[in-house]
């Protein structure tokens, strides 16, 4: 294995993480909160990333095994360091709970250990939902989109990161493929944000909702404050986000086509949701509440 190149890529990942942590830091400053937890985490991430960049790789080539090592260690490092803001601020007292919260966000599972979400600092809330957005398209795919990497060899990283038995490039260059996917992803997020703001949702609420639903995490911080119309609107964007995340950009005719995976997911949701909806209807709930549950 090319250990030095693996260290270099991991160092770039940690530097990118330090840059991403600037956004929740800015959010905390906007609400005049103590952002020392983000400052310390950024310093730790940047320092470790700089140390990993010190060894100069003799070769920039990567093989499939290197890709799996980078993805595995990259996820572990991002989760371990991404949990620090919650732990440093005290919003999640135990580190293992903070680690669970971060891993849940990056994997977009939506599970949480937080019982009183409203009590969390706004900077921590932003970071919690921002992890859903980052993980929605894949952490390492995001890294390939924004950082200079080793050309065709980065395909090994994408192959290890993207689920499924096979992965194809939308265009000849893997980095361009990652950028196209994230441009579509960013466009969907921006579209939802604009519509939520047009519906007079508060700015911070709209940003957090857009980040959460775009990554299909469906994890908002104001469950008791959102009305049914907001819930139905978010569900629409969750399904749209699923379509975008499994879509393919065709270079030959510049059109967007889709594989069968999103149809399978939609079919599974319908077949599993219909019996549950009928059960709630029989319990006495109205059809809107039954469909929501």
N, C-alpha and C positions, 0 to 999 in steps of 0.2 A: 504493500500500500504506500501511497505518497503521503507520508505523515505530515510533512511540512506544508503541502498544499491543503491538506485537511485543516491544519491549524490556521492557515491564512483565511480560508473560507469561514471558519468559525469566528475568527476575529472580525471579519467584515460583518457577520451576522450580529455580533454584540455591539459593534459601532452603529449599525442600523437600528438596533433596539434602543440605544441611547438617544438617537435622533427621534424615534417614535415617542419616547417618554417626554419629549419637550411639549407635546400637545396637551396631555393632562396637566403638566406643570403650568402652562399658560391658562388653562381652564381654572385651575386653583387660584392663580393670581387675579383672574377676573372677578372671582368671588371673595378676594382678600383673605384667602386661607393660608395656613402655614404649609409651605410646599417643600420643607426641608427633606421630607421623605423622598420626593422625586429628585431633588438635587443629589442626595446621597446615592440613590440608585443609578442615576445617570453617571456619576463619577465612578462607581464600581464597574458598571458595564463598559464604559469607555476605557478604563484602566485595564481591565482584563482583555478587552478587544485589542488594545495597543500591544499588550504583552504577547498575544498570540500572533501578531503580525511581525514580530521581530525576526523569527527564523525565515530566511529567504529560501523559497523552494527552488530546487535545481531544475525541476520540470513542472509545468503547469497542467500536465495531462492527468485525467481522472478516469478511473475504471468504475464498473458497476459497484464493486465492493466499497470503494471510496464514497460513492454516492449514498449508499445505505448508512455508512458510518456518519457522514455529515448530517444527514436528515435526523438520525437518532440522537446524536449528541446536540445538534442544533435545537431540536424540540426540548430536550432536557435543560439546556442552558437558558433558553428563553423563558421556560416555566419557572426555573429556580430563581432567576433574577427578576422576572416579572412579578413574582409574589412579594418582593421586598417592599414596594410602596405601601401595600396593605398592612404589612407587619410593622414597618417603621412608624406609620401614622397611628397605629393602635386601633384602626377601624376593624381589623380582624386580629384579635390578640395572639392567636397561636399560628406559628409559621406553617404547620402542616395544613391548617384550614386555608391560609392564604395561598398555599401552593395548589390546593384542590380548586379554589376559586379561579386561579389563573389558568390552570390546565383545562378546566371546564369551559372557560371563555375561548381559549385558543382552539379547542376541539369543537366548539359551537354546540355543546350538548345542552347548555342552558341550565344545568344543575347549579345550585348555590347553597352555601352554608350560612349566608347572611339572613338573619331573622328580621332585622329592622333596617330596611334599605334606606328609608328617608333620613336615618341618623348618620349615614356615611357622609364624609366631606364630598363636595361636588367634584373635586379633582380625582378622588378615588372612584367615584361613580363613572366619571368619563373614561378612566382607564379600564374599569371593569367591562364596559360595553365596547370600548375600542378593541379589546382583545377578541371579542366576537367578530368584529369587522375584519381584523387582520386574519383570523383563522378561517373566515368564510371562504376565501379563495385559496388558502394554503400559505403558511408562514414562509416557507422556502421559495414558493412561487413569487411572493412579493419581493423577497431578497433578490431573486434573479431579475426582476423587472427594474429595480432601481440601482443595483450595484454592478460594476464591471466584473464579469466573470469569464471563465475560460471557454468561450465560444461553444463549439460543438460538444465539448466534454460536460457542459452543464446539463445536457440531456440526461445524464445519469442521475443527477440530483432530482430533476423533475420526475423521472421514472420512479424513483424511490419515494417521492412525496405524494404523487397523485394516486388515488385509489383505483383499483381495477387491474385486470390482467395485462393491459396494454395502454400505451399513451402515444398520441400522435402530435406532431407539430402542426399548428394552423398555418404557419408560414415557414420558410426554410430556416430562419434563425430562431432558436429557442427563446432568446431574450425578447425578441420582437413578439413572439407568441404570448409571453407573459405580460408584456405591455398592453397588447390588444385586449386580453382578458380583463386586466385591471382597469383599462379605460372604460370598457362596458360596465364593469362592476361599479366604478366611481360614478358613471353617468346615472345608473339606477339609484344609487344612494342620493345623488344630488336631486334627482327628479322627486324622490319621496320627500326630501327635506323641503323643497320648494312648495310642494302641495300641502305639507303639514303646516308650514308657515302661512300659506294662503288661507288655511282653515283656522288661523288664529291660535294655533298651539304655541306656547311659550318657546323661545328660541332654544334654550338649553334642553327642554323636553323633546323638541323636534329633532335636534342633533342626536341625542341619545337614542331615540326611537329609530331613526334612520340607520344608525350604526348597528343596532341590535337586529333589526329585521332584515337588513341587507345580507348579513351573515347567516340568516335563517336560525339565529339563536333564539329569537322571540323572547328576549329577556329584558324587560323594561324595569324602571325603578319606581313606577307609580301605578301599580296594579289597581289600587283602589280609587285612582283619580281619573282613569280613562273611561270614557263612555263607550257604548256599544258601537257607535259609528266609527270611533277610532279603532276599535278592535277589528271590525270587518275590513277597514282600510289597511291595517297592518297585515292581516292574513293575505290580502291580495298581493302585497309586495313580498311576502315570504315566498309565495309560489312563483312570483316573477323572478325573485332572486335565485330560486332553484333552477328555473329555466336558463337563466344567464350563466350560472355556474357550470351547467352541463352542455352549453351551446358550443357550436363550432363555427369559426369564421372561415369562409371559403375564399381563398385568394383569387381563384379564377374568375368568379363573377361578383365578388364583393357582397355576398349575401350571407344571411345567418340561417343555418339549419340546425336541427337538433337530433340527438341520438335517442334511443328508446329508453334511456335510464330515467329521464324525468317523467315520461309517460308511465313507467313502472311505479315510480314514487307516487305519482298522482293517483294511480289506480289503487295502490296499497292504502293511501289515505282515505279514499272514498269507501273501499270495502271494509276497512276497519272502523271508519267513522259512522257509517250508516247504522249498524247495529247499536252503537253507543247512543246515537241520537234518538233512535226509536225507544231505547230504554229510558232515556230522560223524559221523553214525551209521555210515556206511560206513567212516570212518577208524578206527573202533574205540571211540569214546567211548560212554558210557552215554547213555540218552535224556535224563536230567536235565541232564547237562553239555552235550549237543548242543543242547538247547532253550535253555539259558542263553547259549551262544555265538551 
